[in-house]
């Protein structure tokens, strides 16, 4: 790029320096006048100073420009700053570069804001941390999952549930795991996946947490319905041989030729003995199948709830009175806690009675080897102003390795249990649009919560 004004200035100054040098040489050779020579030297020095200053002016502006870029300062303006020096075109380019950088910064800021909103809006919990465990990202979905407003170090998750941070730190890239998290007395299932990345010279780990409890519940319900259809089919297949056996026994007493019953004289002791033995076996088999079918029917056929507005406190007082003799005979201390005088809920009173009776029954049967026996039933509202009912006991509790199976149909830890109660209770709560959850510390505390 050629600057005409600057070119002329340089030519003039070089010519002036040349003339000054010629005069200095003539004065040195011919005149020998010290004063003239000194003056010419002073003038030459001044010319050289301003010439160098002129050449360094653009370097100074370049330095200022690069400093401004390094300090992210795009507000400085160069155009017409030194209009008398002929650098207008150069300063114009500086300003254009500044403007481009400013536009890029605005675009990047807009993009950052977009991704921040996107990260906060997404329904998947996101947490990123460095090698030291310091957390850099903790989005809104993660805050809701862990019920925390801030997270500064990944190990602070152990305050919510022991062992979570260790599981996260040991995740391999692209590895996916399923973990159970107890939150507000409710167990949620989280799908956890980790990704490694490097940013600003730091090795970061990005972990996603997705709540798949609803999906698992839907899958469980679907599997459960399939199980009922399969088992019902198997039961019918078991009854068919019984029917065949009955036909065989009938044939003992029917003549094949005349299709009439045989006479009494043709019946001997052996036939009677075989008949009685066969009937006893068939009777036992049918009773067992009928009992099994009845238990299936209790789960598979649930009546449509008849929703009514009732005072749940009054209802529970009546239920607890039904258990008063059981509490007394079993030496169980029972406490009913409710801060309100009346708690109205839209529920089916009969179905809800069944759920509460089942929970109280389970509690009364959980005191094997426990001397100080206590059952506490609480009625209240949570932070979201939703009503809940809690049944807590200090019995033997549920072992950790069995806690994920207690709602599975026909699973039971009791010798004489059917495994139907809790599974049925979960279905009844779903019909009310609520949930049933629990937490259990063996031999210390077991708490079931009905959330409406």
C-alpha positions as CSV (number, residue, x, y, z in Angstrom):
1,X,0.0,0.0,0.0
2,X,1.5,3.4,-1.0
3,X,0.8,6.6,1.0
4,X,1.4,9.6,-1.3
5,X,1.6,12.2,1.4
6,X,4.0,10.1,3.5
7,X,6.2,9.5,0.4
8,X,6.5,13.2,-0.2
9,X,7.3,13.9,3.4
10,X,10.1,11.3,3.4
11,X,11.6,12.6,0.1
12,X,11.6,16.1,1.4
13,X,13.3,15.1,4.7
14,X,15.8,12.9,3.0
15,X,16.6,15.7,0.6
16,X,17.0,18.2,3.5
17,X,19.3,15.7,5.3
18,X,21.4,15.4,2.1
19,X,21.6,19.2,1.7
20,X,22.6,19.7,5.3
21,X,25.3,17.0,4.9
22,X,26.7,18.8,1.8
23,X,26.8,22.2,3.6
24,X,28.4,20.5,6.6
25,X,31.1,19.0,4.4
26,X,31.8,22.4,2.6
27,X,32.0,24.2,6.0
28,X,34.4,21.5,7.3
29,X,36.7,21.7,4.3
30,X,36.7,25.3,3.2
31,X,35.4,27.6,6.0
32,X,36.8,25.9,9.1
33,X,34.3,27.9,11.1
34,X,33.6,26.1,14.3
35,X,30.3,27.9,15.0
36,X,28.9,27.2,11.5
37,X,29.9,23.5,11.8
38,X,28.3,23.2,15.3
39,X,25.1,24.8,14.1
40,X,24.9,22.5,11.1
41,X,25.5,19.5,13.3
42,X,22.7,20.6,15.6
43,X,20.4,21.0,12.6
44,X,21.4,17.6,11.3
45,X,20.7,16.0,14.7
46,X,17.3,17.6,14.8
47,X,16.5,16.4,11.3
48,X,17.6,12.9,12.1
49,X,15.5,12.9,15.4
50,X,12.3,14.0,13.6
51,X,12.9,11.6,10.7
52,X,13.3,8.7,13.1
53,X,10.3,9.9,15.1
54,X,8.3,10.0,11.9
55,X,9.2,6.5,11.0
56,X,8.5,5.2,14.6
57,X,5.1,6.8,14.8
58,X,3.5,4.0,12.8
59,X,5.3,1.4,14.9
60,X,3.8,3.1,18.0
61,X,0.4,3.0,16.6
62,X,0.9,-0.7,15.6
63,X,1.9,-1.4,19.2
64,X,-1.1,0.4,20.6
65,X,-3.3,-1.5,18.2
66,X,-1.9,-4.9,19.2
67,X,-2.2,-4.0,22.9
68,X,-5.8,-3.1,22.5
69,X,-6.5,-6.4,20.8
70,X,-4.6,-8.3,23.5
71,X,-6.7,-6.5,26.2
72,X,-9.9,-7.1,24.3
73,X,-10.4,-3.4,23.9
74,X,-12.2,-2.7,20.7
75,X,-13.4,0.8,21.7
76,X,-10.3,2.6,20.6
77,X,-10.5,4.6,17.3
78,X,-7.5,5.2,15.0
79,X,-9.1,6.9,12.0
80,X,-8.1,10.6,11.6
81,X,-6.0,10.3,14.8
82,X,-2.9,11.4,12.9
83,X,-4.3,12.8,9.7
84,X,-1.3,15.1,9.1
85,X,1.0,12.2,8.9
86,X,-0.5,10.4,5.9
87,X,-1.6,7.2,7.7
88,X,-5.3,7.7,7.1
89,X,-5.6,4.5,5.1
90,X,-3.7,2.5,7.6
91,X,-5.8,3.8,10.5
92,X,-8.9,3.0,8.5
93,X,-7.8,-0.6,8.2
94,X,-7.1,-0.6,12.0
95,X,-10.7,0.5,12.7
96,X,-12.1,-2.0,10.2
97,X,-10.2,-4.8,12.0
98,X,-11.4,-3.5,15.3
99,X,-15.0,-3.5,14.0
100,X,-14.6,-7.1,12.7
101,X,-13.2,-8.3,16.1
102,X,-16.1,-6.5,17.8
103,X,-18.6,-8.2,15.6
104,X,-17.0,-11.6,16.3
105,X,-17.1,-10.9,20.0
106,X,-20.8,-10.0,19.8
107,X,-21.5,-13.1,17.7
108,X,-19.6,-15.3,20.2
109,X,-21.4,-13.7,23.1
110,X,-24.7,-14.3,21.4
111,X,-23.7,-17.9,20.7
112,X,-22.6,-18.3,24.3
113,X,-25.9,-16.9,25.6
114,X,-27.8,-19.3,23.3
115,X,-25.9,-22.3,24.5
116,X,-26.3,-21.2,28.1
117,X,-30.1,-21.0,27.6
118,X,-30.0,-24.3,25.8
119,X,-28.1,-26.0,28.6
120,X,-30.5,-24.6,31.2
121,X,-33.5,-25.5,29.1
122,X,-32.6,-29.1,28.3
123,X,-34.2,-31.7,30.5
124,X,-31.0,-33.7,31.0
125,X,-28.9,-32.8,34.1
126,X,-25.3,-31.7,33.1
127,X,-22.3,-31.4,35.4
128,X,-18.8,-30.7,34.3
129,X,-15.7,-30.7,36.5
130,X,-11.9,-30.7,36.2
131,X,-9.3,-33.2,37.4
132,X,-9.4,-31.7,40.9
133,X,-13.2,-32.1,41.1
134,X,-14.0,-28.4,40.8
135,X,-17.4,-28.0,39.2
136,X,-17.7,-25.5,36.3
137,X,-21.2,-26.4,35.0
138,X,-24.3,-27.4,37.0
139,X,-27.4,-26.8,35.0
140,X,-31.1,-26.4,36.1
141,X,-32.0,-30.0,35.4
142,X,-29.1,-31.2,37.6
143,X,-30.2,-28.8,40.3
144,X,-33.7,-30.3,40.2
145,X,-32.4,-33.9,40.2
146,X,-30.1,-33.4,43.2
147,X,-32.3,-30.8,44.9
148,X,-29.3,-28.4,45.2
149,X,-29.0,-24.8,44.1
150,X,-25.2,-24.9,43.9
151,X,-22.4,-27.5,43.5
152,X,-18.8,-26.4,44.0
153,X,-17.0,-29.8,44.2
154,X,-18.1,-33.2,42.7
155,X,-17.5,-34.9,46.1
156,X,-20.2,-32.7,47.6
157,X,-22.7,-35.1,45.9
158,X,-21.9,-37.6,48.7
159,X,-23.8,-35.4,51.0
160,X,-26.9,-36.3,49.1
161,X,-26.2,-40.0,48.8
162,X,-23.0,-41.8,49.8
163,X,-20.9,-43.1,46.9
164,X,-22.3,-41.1,44.0
165,X,-19.1,-39.1,43.5
166,X,-16.9,-42.2,43.4
167,X,-19.2,-43.8,40.8
168,X,-19.0,-40.6,38.6
169,X,-15.2,-40.3,39.0
170,X,-14.8,-43.9,37.9
171,X,-16.9,-43.6,34.8
172,X,-15.1,-44.3,31.6
173,X,-15.7,-42.1,28.5
174,X,-18.9,-43.1,26.7
175,X,-19.7,-45.6,29.5
176,X,-23.3,-45.6,30.7
177,X,-24.6,-46.7,34.0
178,X,-27.9,-46.8,35.9
179,X,-27.9,-45.6,39.5
180,X,-30.7,-45.2,42.0
181,X,-31.0,-41.9,43.9
182,X,-33.2,-41.3,46.9
183,X,-34.6,-37.8,46.7
184,X,-37.3,-36.5,49.1
185,X,-38.2,-40.0,50.2
186,X,-38.6,-41.0,46.6
187,X,-36.3,-43.3,44.6
188,X,-35.5,-42.1,41.1
189,X,-33.6,-44.0,38.4
190,X,-30.8,-42.1,36.6
191,X,-29.0,-43.0,33.4
192,X,-25.4,-41.6,33.8
193,X,-23.0,-41.0,31.0
194,X,-19.6,-39.3,30.9
195,X,-17.5,-37.5,28.2
196,X,-13.9,-36.3,28.4
197,X,-12.9,-33.0,26.8
198,X,-10.1,-30.4,27.0
199,X,-10.9,-26.7,27.2
200,X,-8.6,-23.8,28.0
201,X,-5.7,-26.2,28.8
202,X,-7.8,-28.1,31.4
203,X,-9.0,-31.7,31.2
204,X,-12.8,-31.6,31.9
205,X,-15.3,-34.3,32.4
206,X,-18.9,-33.7,31.3
207,X,-21.5,-36.0,33.0
208,X,-25.1,-36.2,32.0
209,X,-27.9,-37.4,34.3
210,X,-31.2,-38.4,32.8
211,X,-34.2,-39.3,35.0
212,X,-35.7,-42.5,33.4
213,X,-37.9,-43.5,36.3
214,X,-41.1,-42.9,34.3
215,X,-39.8,-44.9,31.4
216,X,-38.8,-47.7,33.7
217,X,-42.2,-47.6,35.4
218,X,-44.0,-47.8,32.1
219,X,-41.7,-50.7,31.1
220,X,-42.3,-52.4,34.4
221,X,-46.1,-52.1,34.0
222,X,-45.9,-53.4,30.4
223,X,-43.8,-56.4,31.6
224,X,-46.1,-57.0,34.5
225,X,-49.2,-57.2,32.2
226,X,-47.4,-59.6,29.9
227,X,-46.4,-61.7,33.0
228,X,-50.1,-61.9,34.0
229,X,-51.1,-63.0,30.6
230,X,-48.4,-65.6,30.4
231,X,-49.0,-67.0,33.9
232,X,-52.8,-67.1,33.3
233,X,-52.1,-69.1,30.2
234,X,-49.9,-71.4,32.2
235,X,-52.5,-71.8,34.9
236,X,-55.1,-72.8,32.3
237,X,-52.6,-75.3,30.9
238,X,-52.3,-76.8,34.4
239,X,-56.0,-77.1,34.8
240,X,-56.4,-79.0,31.6
241,X,-54.6,-82.2,32.9
242,X,-56.8,-82.0,36.1
243,X,-59.9,-82.0,33.9
244,X,-58.5,-84.9,32.0
245,X,-57.9,-86.8,35.3
246,X,-61.5,-86.2,36.3
247,X,-62.7,-87.6,33.0
248,X,-60.6,-90.7,33.6
249,X,-62.1,-91.1,37.1
250,X,-65.6,-90.8,35.7
251,X,-64.8,-93.5,33.1
252,X,-64.1,-95.9,36.0
253,X,-67.8,-95.8,36.8
254,X,-69.2,-95.8,33.3
255,X,-69.6,-98.8,31.1
256,X,-67.9,-98.3,27.7
257,X,-70.5,-100.3,25.8
258,X,-73.7,-99.0,27.2
259,X,-72.4,-95.6,28.4
260,X,-74.3,-96.2,31.7
261,X,-73.0,-96.2,35.2
262,X,-71.7,-99.6,36.4
263,X,-73.6,-101.4,39.2
264,X,-72.6,-101.4,42.8
265,X,-71.4,-105.0,42.6
266,X,-68.7,-104.1,40.0
267,X,-67.2,-101.5,42.4
268,X,-64.3,-103.0,44.4
269,X,-62.2,-101.7,47.2
270,X,-59.2,-101.0,44.9
271,X,-61.4,-98.8,42.6
272,X,-62.6,-96.9,45.6
273,X,-59.1,-96.4,47.0
274,X,-57.8,-95.2,43.6
275,X,-60.7,-92.9,43.2
276,X,-60.3,-91.3,46.7
277,X,-56.6,-90.8,46.1
278,X,-57.1,-89.2,42.7
279,X,-59.8,-86.9,44.1
280,X,-57.6,-85.9,47.0
281,X,-54.8,-85.0,44.6
282,X,-57.1,-83.1,42.3
283,X,-58.7,-81.3,45.2
284,X,-55.3,-80.2,46.6
285,X,-54.2,-79.1,43.1
286,X,-57.3,-77.1,42.4
287,X,-57.2,-75.4,45.8
288,X,-53.6,-74.3,45.2
289,X,-54.4,-73.0,41.7
290,X,-57.5,-71.2,43.0
291,X,-55.5,-69.5,45.7
292,X,-52.9,-68.5,43.1
293,X,-55.6,-67.1,40.8
294,X,-57.2,-65.1,43.6
295,X,-53.9,-63.4,44.3
296,X,-53.5,-62.6,40.6
297,X,-57.0,-61.3,40.5
298,X,-56.3,-58.9,43.3
299,X,-53.6,-57.2,41.3
300,X,-55.0,-57.5,37.7
301,X,-58.5,-56.4,38.4
302,X,-58.5,-53.1,40.2
303,X,-61.8,-51.2,40.3
304,X,-62.1,-47.7,38.9
305,X,-61.6,-45.3,41.9
306,X,-64.6,-43.5,43.1
307,X,-63.0,-40.1,43.9
308,X,-64.6,-38.2,46.8
309,X,-63.6,-35.2,48.9
310,X,-62.9,-36.6,52.4
311,X,-61.1,-35.6,55.6
312,X,-58.2,-38.0,55.5
313,X,-57.3,-37.3,59.1
314,X,-60.7,-38.5,60.3
315,X,-60.3,-41.6,58.1
316,X,-56.9,-42.5,59.4
317,X,-58.0,-42.1,63.0
318,X,-60.7,-44.8,62.4
319,X,-58.1,-47.1,60.7
320,X,-55.7,-46.7,63.7
321,X,-58.5,-47.6,66.1
322,X,-58.9,-50.9,64.2
323,X,-55.3,-51.6,64.9
324,X,-55.4,-50.5,68.6
325,X,-55.8,-54.1,69.9
326,X,-53.0,-55.3,67.7
327,X,-50.7,-52.5,68.8
328,X,-51.5,-53.3,72.5
329,X,-51.0,-57.0,72.2
330,X,-47.7,-56.6,70.3
331,X,-46.5,-53.9,72.7
332,X,-46.2,-51.3,69.9
333,X,-46.2,-47.6,70.7
334,X,-48.3,-45.8,68.0
335,X,-48.2,-42.0,67.3
336,X,-50.4,-40.1,64.9
337,X,-48.8,-36.7,64.0
338,X,-50.7,-34.0,62.1
339,X,-50.4,-30.2,62.6
340,X,-53.8,-29.5,61.0
341,X,-57.2,-30.3,62.4
342,X,-58.5,-31.2,59.0
343,X,-56.9,-32.5,55.8
344,X,-59.2,-32.8,52.8
345,X,-58.1,-34.9,49.8
346,X,-59.8,-36.0,46.6
347,X,-59.4,-39.8,46.9
348,X,-61.3,-43.1,46.8
349,X,-61.7,-43.8,50.6
350,X,-62.0,-47.5,50.2
351,X,-58.9,-48.0,48.0
352,X,-56.9,-45.6,50.1
353,X,-57.9,-47.5,53.3
354,X,-56.5,-50.6,51.6
355,X,-53.1,-48.9,51.1
356,X,-52.8,-47.6,54.6
357,X,-54.0,-50.8,56.2
358,X,-51.4,-52.7,54.1
359,X,-48.6,-50.3,55.3
360,X,-49.6,-50.5,58.9
361,X,-49.9,-54.3,58.7
362,X,-46.4,-54.5,57.3
363,X,-45.1,-52.3,60.1
364,X,-46.6,-54.4,62.8
365,X,-44.9,-57.5,61.3
366,X,-41.5,-55.9,61.1
367,X,-40.5,-56.1,64.8
368,X,-38.7,-59.5,64.9
369,X,-36.3,-59.2,67.8
370,X,-37.1,-55.5,68.4
371,X,-38.0,-54.5,72.0
372,X,-38.7,-50.8,71.8
373,X,-41.4,-50.9,69.1
374,X,-42.7,-47.7,67.6
375,X,-44.9,-46.8,64.6
376,X,-45.4,-43.2,63.6
377,X,-48.0,-42.1,61.1
378,X,-47.6,-38.5,59.8
379,X,-49.9,-36.3,57.8
380,X,-48.6,-33.1,56.3
381,X,-47.6,-31.0,53.3
382,X,-44.3,-30.8,51.5
383,X,-42.5,-27.7,50.2
384,X,-44.7,-27.8,47.0
385,X,-47.9,-27.7,49.2
386,X,-48.7,-31.3,48.2
387,X,-50.3,-33.6,50.9
388,X,-48.5,-36.7,52.0
389,X,-48.9,-39.6,54.4
390,X,-45.9,-41.3,56.0
391,X,-45.8,-44.6,57.9
392,X,-42.5,-45.0,59.8
393,X,-41.4,-47.8,62.1
394,X,-38.1,-48.8,63.8
395,X,-38.4,-52.5,62.8
396,X,-36.0,-54.8,61.1
397,X,-36.3,-52.9,57.8
398,X,-35.5,-54.0,54.2
399,X,-32.0,-55.1,53.2
400,X,-30.3,-52.9,50.7
401,X,-30.0,-55.6,48.0
402,X,-33.8,-56.2,48.2
403,X,-35.0,-52.6,48.2
404,X,-35.3,-52.4,44.4
405,X,-37.5,-55.5,44.3
406,X,-40.2,-54.9,47.0
407,X,-42.7,-53.5,44.5
408,X,-42.3,-56.5,42.1
409,X,-45.5,-58.6,42.1
410,X,-45.3,-61.7,44.3
411,X,-41.9,-60.8,45.8
412,X,-41.9,-61.1,49.6
413,X,-39.5,-61.5,52.4
414,X,-42.1,-63.1,54.7
415,X,-42.6,-66.8,55.0
416,X,-46.4,-66.5,54.8
417,X,-46.5,-63.4,52.6
418,X,-48.2,-63.2,49.2
419,X,-46.0,-60.4,47.7
420,X,-49.1,-58.6,46.5
421,X,-49.6,-55.8,49.0
422,X,-47.0,-53.3,48.0
423,X,-47.4,-53.9,44.3
424,X,-51.1,-53.4,44.6
425,X,-50.5,-50.3,46.8
426,X,-48.3,-48.7,44.0
427,X,-51.1,-49.3,41.5
428,X,-53.7,-47.8,43.7
429,X,-51.6,-44.7,44.2
430,X,-51.1,-44.4,40.5
431,X,-54.8,-44.5,40.0
432,X,-54.9,-41.4,42.4
433,X,-52.2,-39.6,40.4
434,X,-49.8,-40.1,43.3
435,X,-46.7,-42.1,44.2
436,X,-45.5,-44.4,46.9
437,X,-41.9,-44.3,47.9
438,X,-39.7,-45.5,50.8
439,X,-36.4,-45.4,52.5
440,X,-35.1,-48.1,54.8
441,X,-32.1,-48.4,57.2
442,X,-32.2,-52.0,58.5
443,X,-32.9,-52.3,62.3
444,X,-33.2,-48.5,62.6
445,X,-35.9,-46.9,60.4
446,X,-38.2,-47.8,57.5
447,X,-40.4,-45.0,56.1
448,X,-43.1,-45.3,53.4
449,X,-44.5,-42.1,52.0
450,X,-47.7,-41.7,50.0
451,X,-47.4,-38.5,48.0
452,X,-50.6,-37.0,46.5
